Amino acid sequence: MFKTKGYVIAFLMILMAVAGVHMVHSKAIAVLDHEKMLVQREIEMEVDKQKILRAIIDCESRNRHVVGTLAKAGIDIGKCQINTYWHEARAEAMGLNLYDPLDNMEYCLHLFETEGVGPWKSSQACWQNELEKENIKF
């Protein structure tokens, strides 16, 4: 009788351990699925950001590093047409030269990340049409 009871207890302990592992495994899978969804959404948002910036660049300069486009104040420079009056001092403080195409693009990316589409509101009619065709919100 005691031997059988010992086997039953051992069997029940093993069964509980397996069930517990399964529950932990199920929760881990649920967490991983949730993480995958978050990562996928983050990727989609990043792709949309790139499409927004690409549309802005197409409208501002047709993807060319244009130097010397006169504005009301300062000069618009680069693919994103960064205005020297508003941005040159800040770019220089970051160690960037707006006349250099790579530095200009780095500043453009910084500006886009920190201020969104605000600096390019003047060309919004142009780039907004392209984005609406792809159902991209900004």
C-alpha positions as CSV (number, residue, x, y, z in Angstrom):
1,M,0.0,0.0,0.0
2,F,2.8,2.5,0.9
3,K,4.7,1.6,-2.3
4,T,1.6,2.4,-4.4
5,K,1.0,5.6,-2.6
6,G,4.6,6.7,-3.2
7,Y,4.2,6.0,-6.9
8,V,1.0,7.9,-7.1
9,I,2.6,10.9,-5.3
10,A,5.6,10.8,-7.6
11,F,3.3,10.5,-10.6
12,L,1.2,13.5,-9.4
13,M,4.4,15.5,-8.8
14,I,5.7,14.8,-12.3
15,L,2.3,15.6,-13.7
16,M,2.1,18.9,-11.9
17,A,5.7,19.8,-13.0
18,V,4.8,19.1,-16.6
19,A,1.6,21.1,-16.4
20,G,3.5,24.0,-14.7
21,V,6.1,24.0,-17.4
22,H,3.4,24.0,-20.0
23,M,1.7,27.0,-18.4
24,V,5.0,28.8,-18.1
25,H,5.8,27.9,-21.8
26,S,2.4,29.2,-22.9
27,K,2.9,32.5,-21.1
28,A,6.3,32.8,-22.6
29,I,4.9,32.2,-26.1
30,A,2.2,34.8,-25.4
31,V,4.8,37.4,-24.3
32,L,7.0,36.6,-27.4
33,D,4.0,37.0,-29.7
34,H,3.2,40.3,-28.1
35,E,6.8,41.4,-28.5
36,K,6.7,40.4,-32.1
37,M,3.6,42.5,-32.7
38,L,5.3,45.5,-31.0
39,V,8.4,45.1,-33.1
40,Q,6.3,44.7,-36.3
41,R,4.4,47.9,-35.5
42,E,7.6,49.7,-34.8
43,I,9.0,48.6,-38.1
44,E,5.9,49.7,-39.9
45,M,6.1,53.1,-38.2
46,E,9.8,53.5,-39.2
47,V,8.9,52.6,-42.8
48,D,6.2,55.2,-42.8
49,K,8.7,57.8,-41.4
50,Q,11.1,57.0,-44.2
51,K,8.3,57.4,-46.8
52,I,7.3,60.7,-45.3
53,L,10.9,62.0,-45.4
54,R,11.3,60.6,-48.9
55,A,8.2,62.5,-50.0
56,I,9.5,65.7,-48.4
57,I,12.8,65.4,-50.1
58,D,11.2,64.8,-53.5
59,C,9.1,67.9,-53.1
60,E,11.8,70.1,-51.6
61,S,14.7,69.3,-54.0
62,R,13.8,66.4,-56.3
63,N,16.4,64.4,-54.3
64,R,19.3,66.8,-55.2
65,H,21.7,68.6,-52.9
66,V,20.6,72.1,-53.9
67,V,22.7,75.0,-52.5
68,G,21.6,78.6,-52.5
69,T,17.9,78.5,-53.0
70,L,16.9,81.9,-51.7
71,A,14.3,82.1,-49.0
72,K,12.7,85.2,-47.3
73,A,15.5,84.9,-44.8
74,G,18.8,82.9,-45.2
75,I,19.5,80.3,-47.8
76,D,17.8,76.9,-48.2
77,I,20.4,74.2,-48.6
78,G,20.4,70.4,-49.3
79,K,17.9,67.7,-50.2
80,C,15.7,68.8,-47.3
81,Q,16.2,72.5,-48.0
82,I,17.5,73.4,-44.5
83,N,17.3,77.1,-44.0
84,T,20.5,78.8,-42.8
85,Y,18.7,81.6,-41.0
86,W,16.9,79.2,-38.7
87,H,19.2,76.2,-38.5
88,E,22.8,77.0,-39.3
89,A,23.9,78.0,-35.7
90,R,22.2,74.8,-34.3
91,A,23.8,72.6,-36.9
92,E,27.2,74.1,-36.3
93,A,26.8,73.6,-32.5
94,M,26.3,69.9,-33.4
95,G,29.5,70.0,-35.4
96,L,27.6,69.9,-38.8
97,N,28.2,72.0,-41.9
98,L,24.9,72.5,-43.8
99,Y,26.8,73.0,-47.0
100,D,28.2,69.5,-46.8
101,P,25.7,67.0,-48.2
102,L,26.3,64.3,-45.6
103,D,26.2,66.8,-42.7
104,N,23.1,68.4,-44.2
105,M,21.3,65.1,-44.4
106,E,22.4,64.2,-40.8
107,Y,20.9,67.5,-39.6
108,C,17.8,66.9,-41.7
109,L,17.3,63.5,-40.0
110,H,17.8,65.1,-36.6
111,L,15.3,67.8,-37.4
112,F,12.8,65.2,-38.6
113,E,13.2,63.1,-35.5
114,T,12.9,66.1,-33.1
115,E,10.4,68.3,-34.9
116,G,8.5,65.9,-37.2
117,V,7.2,67.5,-40.4
118,G,6.8,71.0,-38.9
119,P,9.9,72.5,-40.6
120,W,8.5,71.4,-44.0
121,K,4.9,72.7,-43.6
122,S,5.5,75.2,-46.5
123,S,5.7,72.3,-49.0
124,Q,3.0,70.1,-47.3
125,A,0.6,70.4,-50.2
126,C,3.1,68.7,-52.4
127,W,4.2,65.8,-50.1
128,Q,0.8,65.3,-48.4
129,N,-0.8,64.2,-51.7
130,E,1.8,61.4,-52.2
131,L,1.4,60.2,-48.7
132,E,-2.4,60.1,-48.8
133,K,-2.2,57.9,-51.9
134,E,-0.4,55.4,-49.7
135,N,-2.7,56.0,-46.7
136,I,0.2,57.2,-44.6
137,K,-0.6,59.3,-41.5
138,F,1.9,61.9,-40.2
